[in-house]
Amino acid sequence: MPLHGARAAALLTWVNSTKVCTDPLDDLSQLQDCSVFIRIINKIHRSEEGESVLEQPLLERISFIRGFLQKHCKHKPAAENLVSAQKLLEGEELALAKVAVLLLYHTSMSCKSPGEWYEFDYKTQVELASILKFVLDNEESLNENLETFLQRKAPPSSSSASSSSSEEHSPLLSLPHKREVRFLELQKIASSSSSSSSGTNNTLPGSPSSPMGDVMQTPQFQLRRLKKQLAVERENRDELEVELAENRKLITEKEAQITMMQQRIDRLALLNEKQAADQLEPKEMEELREKNESLMVRLHEALKQCQDLKTEKGQMDRKINQLSEENGDLSFKLREIASHLVQLQEALNELSEEHNAALAQSQDKQGQLETELRAALQEKKCSEEKIEILQGKISLLEDQLAKLRDCSAQEKGEVMGDILKLEELKQEVSSLATKGAELQATVLRLEEEKQLREAALQSERGRFEEEKQQLGGLVASLQNSLSESHRARERLEQDLRAWEAGEPQG
């Protein structure tokens, strides 16, 4: 089955946007030699780790790429089964597309700002956002679903009622009082998160203005990024603890050497005393003294080296304690932010359900009003036609009565009958006129009610848009917490590099 054209084109556009190749690519098959993938990996890590691999055979390059994906994939065995080395060696476009998807996901997790995606057109962003959202929703089952997703449009999943879709299909009416209470709860959640992270609160105006920005600012994506950063922090701590254990082992070995040298010195001192007692020759005494002095010099050097190692060990212990404390703080912040994000997501889903219910109710009411208005207008039209017909009859009878008044008295009885018939018509016209006035009042009332309903809908739409912008501010405050966690990680890395370089710690 061929690849989904729009998704393949979007992946190719993203690869070209990395600017790692001189000439833009126009087909996925041009990625067959895997050199572009290696350059993208180097750009992600800001290193030249894979430069030497570019000179190796294709099989070595494929092994390097698969090793990178296994190391940074959430489920490492899954990455090994997901990307087949044989299919990459054969240049299968589906396998190349899989590698591009995983690198896109890893790059988006490393991206600091959603604004970096604004260089893509809207259609490309929609496809890239759908790919990123699919990976987020299917991390546990990429092996089973990714090929199908890349070859055809995936059916809508049960998680489609996410925060982004809820925001796109904004309901127009809901229960205002209940929603205000829920929105105050959301504000409380975000304010508590921002107060626990930093003293400044630089909120972003409005909601995200691009599909990629929408996905990257969802609680699901932010929580995944936080978990990944925490895993990196744990790996750094583990590496530092391994290095500390090696230093401790080295110190233990040095102390053992010092002990052995001290024992040798003690034995030499006893031998010196014994030889002095036996009145050794001056030449032998001199040689023994020189050996003793040499050993003393070596002993002092070893003692100094041991002292330096102990000092360094103390610094390492303090650094480990500091890193452990900061790591604990980061873990606590992560748990707290994750809890807030879950609460925010649940509240947002509940708010969307209320809006949808209110929208359906409003549409039903609107349809009922329009039906009543059409019926009233039709009845009014019928009454007006009846009035016109009766008025014509009245005019005809009045003309006939005027002629009959001039006739003889014997015809007056017949004239009286026509007059009664005429009076009845006038009463019927009056009744119809009264009914027409009532219908006119009903029509005016229905039209006024329809206008009021439309005004309420417009007001509610404006209020919901304003609350969407404020919700964007709440999400931005949670993003500030994420940024502070990232800055703390950078400080730890700087301190570690400074220690490794032997610089004084501040």
N, C-alpha and C positions, 0 to 999 in steps of 0.2 A: 504494500500500500504506500503511495507517495506521501511525502511530508505535507503538512498543512501549509499552504503557500504563504499566508499572511504571517504566521509565526516564524517560518524559516526566514522570511524577508526581515522581520523585526530583529531576529538574532543576528543576522548578517549586518544590519545597520548598527547594532550595538558593538559588534566586533570591530567595524570600521571606525566607530567613535573613539575606540581606545588609542587610535593613531600609532599602533605599534608596527604597521607595515607601510611602506612607501606609497604604493598604489592601492586604492580602495578595491576590495573584493566584490565580485558580483555573483558569486555562486559558492555554496557551502563546500562543494568538492575541492575548492582551492585551499581548504584547510587540511588537506590530506597529509601533508608532511609534518603537521603538528608544531611547526616553528612559531606560528602566530599564537597558539595557546601558551607556549613556553614564555614568549615575550609578555603576554598578558599576566601570567603568574609573577614574572619579575616586576612588572609595574605595580601589581597589587601589594607585593611585599617590599617595594622600593629597594630592591637588591639586584645583584647580577648572578644569583645562585645558579640559574639555568643557562648562563651564557656558554659554559663549557659543554653542556649537553647538546647545544645546537650543532656542534661539530661531530656528534656521535651518530651512529646509524639510527634509522627510524624506530627500530624496536626499543633502543635505549631511551629515545625521546618519549615513546609511549609509556614506558615504565616510569619515567620521571613524572609524567602528567598523572598517571593513575596513583602513584605514591602520594602526590600532593592532594588529590581528591580524597583518598582514603584517610589522610591525616586530618583534613579539615571538614570531613563529612560527619554529620551527627551520629550515624550508624556506620562505622568503618567497614564492616563486612558487606553492608549493602552497596557501598560505592564500588567494591571490588567486583560484585556480581552485576552491577548496573552498567558499567562500561567494559565492554569486551575488548581485550587487546587484539584478538584475531580480527574482529570487525573493523577496528581502527586501522590495523595493518592493511586491510583490504580497501580502506577508504569509503566505507559505507556511510552515506549521508546521515542516516538516523543516529549512528554512533557519534558522528561529529556533532550533530545537533545536541545530543545528550551532554557532551563535554561543555558545549557553549552554555547550556542551561545551568549546569552546576557552577561554572565560573561566573555567570551573571548573578546567581544567588549569592555566592561568596563575596563578589564585589559589592553588591547592594548592602550586605551586612557590614562591610568595611567603609561604606560611604558615609561621610559625616553630615551631609546636607542633602535634602531632597531636591534642592535647587539645581544640583548638578545634572538632573535629568531633563531640564527645560530645553536643552538644545535639540531634543527629538520632537518631531511633529506629533500631533495628538493621536493619530492612528497608530503610529509606532509605539507611543507610550501605552496605549490601551492594550496592545498585544504583549508588550513587556510586562505590564502590570498583571495581565492574566497569567503569564508564565510564572511570575514570582508568587502570586497568590496560590497557584496550583501547587508549587513546591511546598509552600507553608502548610497547605491543607493536607498534603499527601506525603509528609516526611516518613511516615511509618510504612508506606506502601508504594514507594517510587518504582520499585522493580516491576510491579504489576501494572501500574497506570501510566507511567511516563511515555512509553512508546505509543499507546493509544492516544494520549493527549497531543503528542507531536504530529500524529498522522491524521487526526480528524478532530472536530470540535467535541470537547468533553461535555456530557450531559450535566445539567445543573445539579449541584450537590446540596445536601441538607443544610450546609453552612452558608448558603448564598445570602441569607438574611443577616449579613455582617454589617458592621458600622458604616462601611462605604456605601453599600446599596441602600441602607436605611437613609443615608443623607441624600442620595440622588433622588429617591422617590419620597419627597417630603409631603406628608399629609397636611391638609389645609386646616382641619378643625380638630380639636381635642378638648378635654376638660381643662380649662385654664388653671383653676385653682390647684388641682392635683398635680399638673405638670410644673407649676411654680414650686411646689414643695419638693418634687423630685429634682428640679434643677438646683435648688438650694443645697440638696444633699450632694449633688455632683460638685458644686463649688467648694463645699466643705472637704470633700475627698481630695480635690486638687490642691487646695490651700494647705492641708495638712502635709501632703507630699512635698510641696515646694518649701515649706518651712523647715522640714527635716533635712533638706539637701543643701541649700545655700541661702545667703542673705539677700541676693538679688533675684528679681523675677522679671526677666525680659520675655514677655509673651509675644507670640506672633499674631498679627492681625488677621482675623478671618480664618476660614477653613482652607485646606490645601487646594491649589488651583491646577493640579495635574493628576492623571491617573496614577503615575508612579509615586507622587507625593502622597496620594490618598492611601495607598497600600503601605508605604513606609511609615506613616503616622498612625496606623492601626495599633491597638494594644497588643494584638497577636505578634506583629512584626517587632515592636519595641521589646516585648518580653523575650522573644527569641534572641535579639541582639544582646540584651542584658545577660542572658544565660551564657551566651558565647563568650562575652567579655569576662564573666566570672570564671569560666573554664580556663581562659588564658591566664588569668591571675593565679589560679591554682597551679597551673603548670609552671609558671615562673617561681612560685613559692617552693614547689617540689624540687626544681632544679637547684635553687639556692640551698635547700636543706641537704641535697646530695653533696654539693660543693663543701658545705660546712662539715659534713661527716668525713669527707676526704681530708680536710684540714685537721680535724681532730685526730684522725688516724696518723697523719704526718707528725703531729705534735707528740703523740704517744710514742712513735718510733724514735723521735729525737730525744725524748726523755729517757728511753731505754739505752740509747747510745751514750748519753751523758752519764747514766748510772754505770755502764760498763767502763767508761773512761775514768770515772772517779775510783772505781775498784782497782783499775790498773795503776793509777797514781798512788793509791794506798799501798798496793803491793811494792811499787818502786820505792816508796818512802821507807817501808820496812826493810827492803833490800839495802837501801842506802844506809840505814842505821846499822844493819848487820855488817855491811862492808866496812863502815867506819870503825865498828868494834873490832873487826879483824885486821885493822890497820892496812887497808889496801894501798896500792901505789898511787901517788898523786895523779898520774896520767889516767888511770882507770876512774878515779874519783871525778876528774874533769869531764870525761866522756859521760859518766853517769849524770853529772849535774846538767850537762847540755841537753841530754835526753829528757831530764825532768823539766827543764825550762820549756823545751819544745812542747812537751805534753801539757804543761800549764797554759801555754799560749793557746793551744788547740782547745783546752778545756774552757778558757775564757770566751773564745769565739763561739763554741757550742752553747755556752750559757747565754751569751748575747743573742744568738740565733733563736734559742728557746724562748727567751724573754720577748723577742719581737713576735714570735709565733703566738705566745700567750696574749700579747697586746692585740694582735690581729684577731685572735679567737674571741676576745672580749668584744671587739667592735662587731664581729660577725654575729655574736649572740645578741647584742643590742639591736642590730639591724633585723635579725630574724624576729625578735620580739615585736619590733615596730611594724614589720611587714605583717605579722600575724594579727596584730591589733587592727591595722588598716584593712586587712583582708576580712576580718570579722565585721568591721563597720560596713564594708562594701556588701558583704553577704546579707547583713541586716537590712541595708537600704534596698537591695535587690528584692528581698522577700516583701518588704513594705510596699515598694513600688508595684511589684507584681500583684499584691493584694488590692491596691488601689486601682490598678488597671482592670482587674477582673470586675471589681465593683462598678467602675465606670462603664465597662462594656455591658454588664447586666442592666444597669440603669438606662443606658442608651437604647438597648433593645426594647426595654419596657416602654420607654418614651415613644419609640417608633410604632409599637403595637397600638398604643393609645391614639396616636395620630392616624394610623390606618383605620381604626375602628370609627373615629370621629369623622374621617373623610367619607367612609361608606355611608354613615348615618346622614351626613350633610347632602351627599348625592341623592340618597333616597328622598329626603325632604324636598330637595330642589325639583326632582322629577314629579313629586306629588303636587307641588305648587304649580308647576307648568301645566300639568294635566287639568287641575282645577281652573286655572286661568283660561285654557283653551275651551273648556266646557262652558264657562261663564260667558266668554266672548261669543260662542256659537248660539247660546240661548238668548243673549242680548240681540244678536243679529236677527234671529227668528222673531222675537217680540217686535222689533222695529219694522220688519216686513208685515206682520199682522196689523200693526197700527196703521201703516200706509194703506193696506187693503180696506180696513174699517173706515178710515177717514174718507177713502174714495166712495164707499157705500153711503156714508153720512151725507156727503156733498150731493150725491144723486138723489137721496131721499129728500133732502131740503129743497132741492129744485122741484121735485114732484109735489111736495106739500105747498110750495108757493103757488103752483098752478091750481091745485085742488081748492085752495082757499077762495078762489074766484068762482067756483062751481056752485050749484044750487045746494039748498039745505039738505035735500035727501041724500046727498053724497057725503054729508059731514060725518056720518057714522064710519064710513070707510076711511075718511081723513083721520079720525081719532085712532083707528087701528094703525095706521102708518106712523102716527106720532108716537104711539107706544112702542111700536117696533123701532123707531128712531131713538127713543130714550134708552132702550136696552143697548143699542149700539154705542151710544155715548158712555153709558156705564161701563161697557166692556172696554171701550178705548181708555177710559179713566183707569180701569183696573190694570190694563196692559201698560199704561204709562207709569202707574205706580210701581208695577213689577220691573219695568225697564229702569226706573230710577234706582230701585234696589239692586238690580243687576249691575248698573253703572257703579254704585257704591262698592259692590263686591269686587268688581274688576279693579277699581282704584285701590281697594284694600289689598288685593292679591298682588298687584304691581308694586305697591309700597312695601309689602312684606318681602317680595322677591328682591327689590333694591336693597332693603336692609340686610337680607341674607347674603347678597353679593358683597355688600360693604363689610359685613362680618368676616366673610371668607377672605377678603383682601387684607383686612386688619390682622386676621389670624396668620395669613401667609407671611406678612411682614414680621410679626412677632416670632414665628418659627425660624425665619431666616436670621433674625438677630440672635436667637438662642443658639443656632448652629455656629455663628461666629464666636459666641462666648464659649461654646464647647471646644472650638478650635483653640481658644486661649487656655482652656483647662488641659488639653492634650499637650500644648506647648510647655506648660509648667512642669508636666511630667517629663517632657524632653529635657528640661533644665537639670532635673535629677540625673538623667542619663548622662548628660554632658559633664556634670561634676564627677560622676563615677569614672568617666573616661579620663578626665584630667588627673584624678588620683592615680589611675593606672600609669599614666605617663610620668608622674613624679616618681613612682616606684621604679620604673625602668631607668630614669635618669640617675637616681641614686645608685642603682645596681651597676650601671655602666661606669659611674664615677668610682665606685669601690673597686671594680675590676681593673680600672686604669691606675689605681693607687692614689687618687686625688683625695685631699682632706674633705671630710664630710661637714656640711653646714648644720 
